[in-house]
Amino acid sequence: MIEKIYSTLDTFEEIKLHNGLNILLADITKKSTDKDTRNGLGKTTFVEIIHFLFGGSCTNNSVFKLPMFKNHFFIMDYRLDNTKFIVKRRGFDSNYVYVCCEKGSKYESFFGKQERKMKVADWNEFLGDSLFNLDKKDTRIIENIKFRTLFPYFARKAADGGFLEASRYYKNQKVFPTQIALTYLLGLDTNLSIDQKNLEEKKKEIADLKKVLKTDAYKEIVNEGINLDTEITILEEKANNLKKELENFQVHPKYKDIEVEASSYAKQISDLSNKNFIDRQIITDLKEASKNEENISDINIKDLYEEVKVKLPDALVKTFSDSKIFHKKLISNRKNYLSSELNKYEKLVNERVALIEKLSIEQSKRMEILNTHGALEQYSLLQTELNELVNKIITYKNQQKLIISIREEEANLKIAEQKLIIEITKSLEEHTKTKQKAILLVEEASKSLYNSAAQLNIGQTKNGRYDIEMVSRNQGSTGINSMLIYCFDMMMIQMSSYLGRKMDVLIHDSALYDPVDERQIAEALRFGKEKSLEKRFQYIITLNSDDLPESVAREVKNNILSKVLTDSDESGSLLGVYY
């Protein structure tokens, strides 16, 4: 129970609270005009202060970070297990909270005898354990539920969308964190809610993977349209052949030099062979010419002489005998020349043949090396080709593995989903007593209102997950959503006691009552006052004075806090100063 809220800020007037119903009223003064407003007097800030002291976040935009407030402590006297705690926190070092517990209490061993400065996270852990029985040894629960995921159900904030839906205290609150929190607060099997959340997360992962498989970028990588089994088989065969080739590959350190030498020998042999071809043609011609010289003596020299004699002057024509001698000498010289040329070319050819034979032997030696060895560059190229094949095989196998794992996971998830549906069904049957208790508490609160507006449904959705929702019996009623939240929260605070937990504070901002008609507000206040005393919990509300029905004003007169917010001047606001 919260006993007192105060501050080191001089303008802040302490607010004392008591058991049962507590009403922080915002009143209109005689000096107020139609232009004055009670919005901004501090009703919402009051709820923010309570959140702040109960370990809520403190952003840079928080009122507690404003220069005029950041160095001032906001303080709460809080009683737990008949032990008084003094809790202090300020915006200057908002990551810390200062806690002092009553001397001689069982908590002194934890907090010490002096005021303890501790991290907000540690304070929240203590509150989770003390108020909601969150056992930090239960890692699965602690990973999914924190004090700050439960407390806002008991202190909703309008700015967060806390009065939009009974099952949520935050506008964008996701389904599965909501179900996990509600099953815990209602005493159902929270582990099944966690299983359901994990199952949905896996389903989302599979869906995301399937989306990736359909992207153009991925299709380019894996060559869409190929048969992976076939392609992997073919590529593995190529890779195996390359491996064998590399295993038998011998690298010669002077492979390049030998390759150049072999090429040089081949060129020389080719040049020599070309020259021999030409010279052999010459030899053939020389032999043919020599053969013709043997028959040239048969020429009729006499007729030739007579013909020359007739045509040439007498002084130039020699005697026939002289001509005959000259002719014979000419033929002899011709034969000697042809014989000499023939010998020369035959000798050249033979020399070349011998050289070709010698060069061929050397070339053969080098070719044998080249045939049995390879260059390092060739080996590297083969190795690179093998690496590319292996990488491609790995890529295809990974894709194949991914596709198979997706299929298997989808099948496993379907099986797990069906099992979970059965387990939740059984669990709801096993928790019938707890479920009925919650339903009847809502029914009791609903009946206290003049038209019995609300009803709690606890069951399963079509896909089997927990389905916890408030429904209205009278959709046309004014402020019906507010009354659904009212009944739900009244059920929640009573379930806390029923489940052996020590959370005993319920706070409602005036935003809850804004759309509600006067008769419902009156009945809600009566029920809240009666039930909070009966069940020993503290019900704190902020309310505008003109929203307080006359029919119930006398009944709750003693429940109105001594500090009344007014709009006369800044001293009438909660913080006592405008900002």
NUMI-305580 format. One record per residue (C-alpha): residue in one letter; x, y, z. Coordinates in steps of 0.25 Angstrom, whole numbers, plus 5000, padded with zeros to 4 digits. Layout:
! NUMI-305580
A,X,Y,Z
...
! end
This chain:
! NUMI-305580
M,5000,5000,5000
I,5005,5014,4997
E,5004,5023,5009
K,5010,5036,5004
I,5015,5043,4992
Y,5024,5055,4994
S,5036,5062,4989
T,5048,5071,4992
L,5042,5081,4983
D,5037,5092,4992
T,5024,5095,4984
F,5020,5080,4984
E,5010,5078,4995
E,5010,5064,5001
I,4999,5054,4997
K,4995,5044,5008
L,4987,5032,5004
H,4980,5021,5012
N,4973,5008,5011
G,4962,5005,5001
L,4957,5016,4992
N,4966,5029,4990
I,4960,5040,4981
L,4970,5051,4976
L,4960,5062,4973
A,4962,5073,4963
D,4952,5084,4967
I,4947,5097,4961
T,4950,5110,4969
K,4941,5122,4970
K,4951,5130,4963
S,4951,5120,4951
T,4945,5125,4938
D,4941,5117,4926
K,4955,5119,4920
D,4961,5112,4932
T,4964,5097,4931
R,4967,5086,4940
N,4975,5078,4930
G,4989,5080,4934
L,4987,5082,4948
G,4994,5069,4951
K,4984,5057,4951
T,4992,5050,4940
T,5005,5054,4946
F,5001,5048,4959
V,5000,5034,4952
E,5014,5037,4945
I,5020,5040,4959
I,5015,5026,4964
H,5020,5019,4951
F,5034,5027,4953
L,5035,5022,4967
F,5031,5008,4963
G,5043,5007,4953
G,5036,5013,4941
S,5045,5018,4929
C,5050,5032,4929
T,5053,5038,4915
N,5059,5051,4912
N,5045,5057,4910
S,5040,5053,4923
V,5035,5064,4933
F,5046,5058,4943
K,5057,5062,4933
L,5052,5077,4933
P,5063,5086,4939
M,5054,5091,4949
F,5051,5077,4954
K,5062,5068,4951
N,5070,5070,4964
H,5058,5068,4973
F,5055,5055,4978
F,5040,5049,4977
I,5038,5041,4989
M,5028,5030,4993
D,5025,5023,5006
Y,5021,5009,5003
R,5017,4998,5012
L,5019,4983,5008
D,5018,4972,5018
N,5016,4982,5029
T,5030,4987,5026
K,5031,5002,5022
F,5040,5006,5010
I,5044,5020,5007
V,5047,5020,4992
K,5053,5032,4985
R,5057,5035,4971
R,5060,5048,4963
G,5062,5051,4948
F,5077,5055,4950
D,5081,5040,4952
S,5069,5034,4948
N,5075,5020,4946
Y,5076,5019,4961
V,5066,5018,4972
Y,5069,5020,4987
V,5062,5011,4996
C,5062,5010,5011
C,5054,4999,5018
E,5049,4999,5033
K,5059,4994,5043
G,5058,4980,5048
S,5049,4976,5036
K,5052,4963,5028
Y,5057,4972,5016
E,5068,4978,5024
S,5077,4967,5020
F,5075,4971,5006
F,5075,4986,5006
G,5084,4988,5018
K,5082,4997,5030
Q,5085,5010,5023
E,5078,5016,5010
R,5082,5007,4998
K,5085,5013,4985
M,5082,5003,4974
K,5079,5001,4960
V,5065,5003,4955
A,5066,4989,4948
D,5070,4983,4962
W,5058,4990,4969
N,5049,4985,4958
E,5054,4971,4960
F,5051,4972,4975
L,5037,4977,4972
G,5034,4966,4962
D,5038,4956,4972
S,5031,4963,4984
L,5018,4967,4978
F,5016,4957,4966
N,5024,4945,4971
L,5034,4945,4959
D,5044,4935,4962
K,5058,4940,4956
K,5062,4925,4956
D,5051,4922,4946
T,5059,4927,4934
R,5048,4924,4924
I,5038,4932,4932
I,5048,4943,4935
E,5052,4944,4920
N,5037,4947,4916
I,5031,4954,4928
K,5037,4966,4936
F,5031,4974,4947
R,5029,4986,4937
T,5021,4977,4927
L,5011,4974,4939
F,5010,4987,4947
P,5004,4995,4936
Y,4991,4987,4937
F,4989,4992,4951
A,4993,5007,4947
R,4988,5010,4933
K,4993,5022,4926
A,4984,5029,4916
A,4996,5035,4908
D,5000,5020,4905
G,4986,5016,4900
G,4983,5009,4914
F,4968,5012,4913
L,4966,5007,4899
E,4965,4992,4902
A,4963,4984,4914
S,4974,4973,4911
R,4985,4983,4907
Y,4991,4995,4914
Y,4999,5000,4902
K,4993,5004,4889
N,5003,4995,4880
Q,5004,4984,4890
K,5006,4971,4882
V,4998,4959,4883
F,5007,4949,4890
P,5014,4957,4900
T,4999,4961,4904
Q,4995,4947,4905
I,5007,4943,4913
A,5005,4954,4923
L,4990,4951,4924
T,4992,4936,4926
Y,5002,4939,4937
L,4993,4950,4944
L,4981,4940,4943
G,4988,4928,4948
L,4988,4920,4936
D,4999,4912,4929
T,5008,4923,4925
N,5018,4913,4919
L,5008,4909,4908
S,5007,4924,4905
I,5022,4925,4904
D,5022,4912,4895
Q,5012,4918,4886
K,5020,4931,4885
N,5032,4923,4881
L,5024,4915,4871
E,5019,4927,4864
E,5033,4933,4864
K,5038,4921,4857
K,5027,4921,4847
K,5031,4936,4844
E,5045,4932,4842
I,5041,4921,4832
A,5032,4931,4825
D,5043,4941,4824
L,5053,4930,4818
K,5042,4926,4808
K,5041,4941,4804
V,5056,4941,4802
L,5056,4929,4793
K,5046,4937,4784
T,5055,4950,4783
D,5062,4953,4770
A,5075,4954,4777
Y,5075,4940,4782
K,5070,4934,4769
E,5082,4940,4762
I,5091,4933,4772
V,5085,4919,4772
N,5081,4919,4757
E,5066,4917,4758
G,5060,4906,4750
I,5071,4896,4752
N,5069,4882,4758
L,5078,4882,4770
D,5080,4867,4771
T,5084,4866,4756
E,5093,4878,4756
I,5100,4874,4769
T,5102,4860,4763
I,5108,4865,4750
L,5117,4876,4757
E,5122,4865,4767
E,5126,4856,4756
K,5134,4868,4749
A,5140,4871,4763
N,5145,4857,4765
N,5151,4856,4751
L,5158,4869,4754
K,5163,4864,4767
K,5169,4851,4760
E,5176,4860,4749
L,5182,4869,4760
E,5187,4857,4768
N,5194,4852,4756
F,5199,4865,4752
Q,5214,4867,4753
V,5220,4881,4753
H,5234,4883,4747
P,5241,4895,4753
K,5247,4898,4739
Y,5235,4895,4731
K,5234,4908,4724
D,5249,4908,4720
I,5247,4894,4715
E,5235,4898,4707
V,5243,4909,4701
E,5254,4900,4697
A,5245,4890,4691
S,5238,4901,4683
S,5252,4906,4679
Y,5256,4892,4674
A,5243,4890,4667
K,5245,4903,4659
Q,5260,4900,4656
I,5255,4886,4651
S,5244,4892,4643
D,5254,4903,4637
L,5264,4892,4633
S,5253,4883,4627
N,5249,4895,4618
K,5263,4897,4614
N,5265,4882,4610
F,5252,4882,4603
I,5257,4894,4594
D,5271,4888,4592
R,5265,4874,4589
Q,5258,4881,4577
I,5271,4887,4573
I,5278,4874,4574
T,5267,4868,4565
D,5269,4879,4555
L,5284,4877,4555
K,5283,4862,4552
E,5273,4865,4541
A,5283,4875,4535
S,5295,4866,4536
K,5287,4855,4529
N,5284,4865,4517
E,5299,4869,4516
E,5302,4854,4512
N,5294,4855,4500
I,5298,4869,4495
S,5311,4864,4487
D,5301,4858,4477
I,5298,4871,4472
N,5301,4873,4457
I,5312,4883,4459
K,5315,4884,4444
D,5302,4889,4441
L,5302,4899,4452
Y,5316,4904,4447
E,5311,4905,4433
E,5299,4913,4438
V,5308,4922,4446
K,5318,4924,4435
V,5307,4929,4425
K,5301,4939,4435
L,5314,4944,4441
P,5326,4951,4435
D,5338,4943,4431
A,5347,4949,4441
L,5339,4944,4452
V,5337,4930,4448
K,5347,4920,4452
T,5350,4907,4445
F,5341,4896,4448
S,5352,4888,4455
D,5354,4900,4465
S,5339,4901,4467
K,5338,4886,4470
I,5349,4887,4480
F,5343,4899,4487
H,5329,4891,4488
K,5336,4879,4495
K,5343,4888,4505
L,5330,4895,4508
I,5322,4882,4510
S,5333,4877,4519
N,5333,4890,4528
R,5318,4889,4528
K,5318,4875,4534
N,5329,4878,4544
Y,5321,4890,4549
L,5308,4882,4550
S,5315,4871,4557
S,5321,4881,4567
E,5308,4888,4570
L,5301,4874,4572
N,5312,4870,4582
K,5310,4883,4589
Y,5295,4882,4591
E,5295,4867,4594
K,5306,4870,4605
L,5297,4882,4611
V,5285,4873,4611
N,5292,4862,4618
E,5298,4871,4628
R,5284,4877,4631
V,5278,4863,4632
A,5289,4860,4643
L,5286,4872,4650
I,5271,4870,4649
E,5273,4856,4655
K,5281,4862,4666
L,5271,4873,4669
S,5259,4863,4669
I,5266,4855,4679
E,5267,4867,4688
Q,5253,4872,4685
S,5248,4858,4688
K,5255,4858,4702
R,5248,4871,4705
M,5234,4867,4700
E,5235,4855,4709
I,5237,4864,4721
L,5226,4873,4716
N,5217,4861,4714
T,5219,4856,4728
H,5220,4869,4735
G,5212,4882,4736
A,5215,4897,4739
L,5211,4903,4752
E,5201,4912,4745
Q,5194,4900,4739
Y,5193,4894,4752
S,5188,4907,4758
L,5177,4908,4747
L,5173,4894,4750
Q,5172,4896,4765
T,5164,4909,4763
E,5155,4902,4754
L,5153,4891,4765
N,5151,4901,4776
E,5140,4908,4767
L,5133,4895,4765
V,5134,4892,4780
N,5128,4905,4784
K,5117,4904,4774
I,5114,4890,4780
I,5114,4895,4794
T,5105,4907,4790
Y,5095,4897,4783
K,5096,4887,4795
N,5093,4899,4805
Q,5081,4903,4797
Q,5076,4888,4796
K,5079,4887,4811
L,5071,4900,4813
I,5059,4896,4805
I,5059,4882,4812
S,5060,4888,4826
I,5049,4898,4823
R,5040,4887,4818
E,5043,4879,4831
E,5042,4891,4840
E,5028,4894,4834
A,5024,4880,4836
N,5029,4880,4851
L,5023,4893,4854
K,5009,4887,4849
I,5011,4876,4858
A,5015,4885,4870
E,5004,4894,4867
Q,4994,4883,4868
K,5000,4877,4881
L,5000,4891,4887
I,4985,4893,4884
I,4982,4880,4891
E,4991,4884,4903
I,4984,4898,4904
T,4971,4891,4903
K,4975,4881,4915
S,4981,4893,4923
L,4968,4901,4922
E,4961,4889,4927
E,4971,4887,4938
H,4970,4902,4942
T,4955,4902,4942
K,4954,4907,4957
T,4964,4918,4954
K,4957,4922,4941
Q,4943,4922,4947
K,4948,4931,4959
A,4953,4941,4949
I,4940,4940,4941
L,4931,4942,4953
L,4939,4954,4958
V,4937,4961,4945
E,4922,4957,4946
E,4921,4962,4961
A,4927,4976,4957
S,4918,4976,4944
K,4906,4974,4952
S,4909,4985,4962
L,4908,4994,4950
Y,4893,4998,4947
N,4893,4990,4933
S,4902,4978,4936
A,4911,4982,4924
A,4923,4973,4924
Q,4927,4959,4922
L,4940,4952,4922
N,4943,4940,4912
I,4955,4931,4914
G,4957,4921,4904
Q,4964,4918,4891
T,4964,4924,4877
K,4962,4916,4864
N,4977,4914,4863
G,4977,4909,4878
R,4984,4920,4885
Y,4979,4926,4898
D,4968,4936,4896
I,4965,4945,4907
E,4956,4956,4905
M,4945,4965,4910
V,4932,4966,4903
S,4920,4975,4905
R,4906,4971,4907
N,4901,4985,4903
Q,4909,4991,4891
G,4900,5003,4891
S,4903,5007,4905
T,4911,5020,4908
G,4925,5018,4912
I,4924,5003,4911
N,4939,5001,4907
S,4942,5009,4920
M,4933,5000,4928
L,4939,4987,4922
I,4953,4992,4926
Y,4948,4995,4940
C,4942,4981,4942
F,4954,4975,4936
D,4964,4983,4946
M,4955,4980,4958
M,4956,4965,4954
M,4971,4966,4953
I,4974,4973,4966
Q,4965,4962,4973
M,4972,4951,4966
S,4985,4956,4971
S,4981,4953,4985
Y,4974,4940,4981
L,4987,4935,4975
G,4995,4938,4987
R,5002,4951,4982
K,5004,4964,4989
M,5001,4974,4978
D,4990,4982,4985
V,4989,4995,4978
L,4980,4999,4966
I,4980,5013,4960
H,4971,5019,4950
D,4973,5032,4944
S,4961,5041,4941
A,4962,5038,4926
L,4955,5024,4930
Y,4942,5032,4935
D,4942,5043,4925
P,4932,5036,4915
V,4924,5029,4926
D,4910,5034,4930
E,4907,5038,4944
R,4900,5026,4949
Q,4911,5017,4945
I,4922,5026,4951
A,4913,5025,4964
E,4912,5010,4964
A,4927,5008,4961
L,4931,5017,4972
R,4922,5010,4982
F,4927,4996,4977
G,4941,5001,4977
K,4940,5006,4992
E,4933,4994,4997
K,4942,4983,4990
S,4955,4990,4993
L,4952,4990,5008
E,4946,4976,5007
K,4958,4970,4999
R,4968,4979,5006
F,4974,4986,4994
Q,4976,5001,4991
Y,4968,5007,4980
I,4973,5021,4975
I,4966,5029,4965
T,4968,5043,4960
L,4954,5050,4957
N,4949,5064,4952
S,4940,5070,4963
D,4928,5071,4953
D,4929,5056,4949
L,4927,5053,4964
P,4912,5049,4964
E,4904,5056,4975
S,4897,5043,4978
V,4910,5037,4983
A,4917,5049,4988
R,4914,5048,5003
E,4917,5033,5003
V,4931,5036,4998
K,4934,5049,5005
N,4944,5042,5014
N,4951,5036,5002
I,4955,5049,4996
L,4969,5052,4999
S,4972,5065,5007
K,4980,5070,4995
V,4970,5075,4985
L,4976,5081,4972
T,4970,5094,4968
D,4972,5104,4956
S,4972,5117,4964
D,4987,5118,4962
E,4999,5110,4960
S,5000,5107,4975
G,4987,5099,4973
S,4994,5089,4963
L,5000,5076,4968
L,5015,5081,4966
G,5011,5095,4971
V,5017,5102,4959
Y,5014,5103,4944
Y,5024,5097,4934
! end
